[in-house]
Amino acid sequence: MAKSQRNRSSTQHKLEQVRREQRARSVRIGVFAVFAAAVVVAAVVAIIALTAGGGKAPATTASSGAMGPEGIVLEAGPELAPASTAATGQTVDGIQCNAGEQVVYHIHGHLAVYVNGTARQIPLGVGIVQPLVSQTPNGPFASATHCYYWLHTHATDGIIHIESPVQHTYTLGNFFDIWRQPLSVRQVGPATGTVTAFVNGTKYSGDPRAIPLGSHTDIQLDVGGPIVPFKSVDWSKSQL
C-alpha cells in the first residue's frame, strides 16, 4: 500500500512538473510573438514614412562637421555654383542692394543641396557685391564693400540672411534670382534632374521657387537620387 501511494505521488509530481514546463513554454512563445509583432509594425511604419508622399522624411541633426563663424555647421562638398555669378547691384525682383544691412525685418533660413546624393555647398558672398572675406577662428566670413541685397550669405554654412527694410515673405526663387542661377522642378543651379524638396522635414510638392523663406526655415533640395535623409539644422549654438 505504501509503495502504491509513493508511485501515485511520484506520478502526480511528474504531471505537475510537465504542466509547469508547458506554462513556461507558453509564456516564452507569447513574449516572442509580441516582440515579432512589434518588429513587423516598426518595419511597416518605416516603409510608410519612406514612401508616403507629403510625409516626413527620416531626419537627423546636421551636427557633424566644422562649426562656422555663425554658430552653424559648415556645409561639405564643392560649391553648387560660384557666388561671382550673382547680380552686381541692380534691383532684382524688387529687392534692392543697399550700402548697409537692413534690420527692420531680420530673419534667417537654411538651404542644403544634394546632387545624386552628394552634398553641394552654398557659397559665401551670394547677394554681397564686391565682398571682403575675413578669416575668423571658425572659417571665412564675407562683408560687403559695395552693397548688400536683402537676401545674402555670409558664410559657407547654407544660412540665407533675410534683412529687409519691410516685413515681406521672400521666396527661394528670389534668392536664386539674385544668385542668377536657375531653379525649377528639374534644375538647381547647374545641376539637372528630378528635384525633390523638403521644408522643415516635410516633402514640398510645389515649385521649389515658391518655397517661402521664414524664420529658421530648413530647406533641402535633392537633385536626382538617392534621396538623402533630411538633416535639420541645430540653431541652438547660434545667435541667428
Protein Blocks (a to p, Z undefined) as FASTA:
>chain_A
ZZmmmmmmmmmmmmmmmmmmmmmmmmmmmmmmmmmmmmmmmmmmmmmmmmmghiacdddd
dfbccddfkopacdedjdfbdfklpcchiaeehiacdfbdcfkbccdddddddeehiacd
ddehihiahiaddddfkbccdddfkbccfbdcfbfnopacdddfbdcdddfklmmmmnop
acdfkbghjbgcdddddeehiacfbdfklpccdehiacdddehjdddddddddfklpcZZ
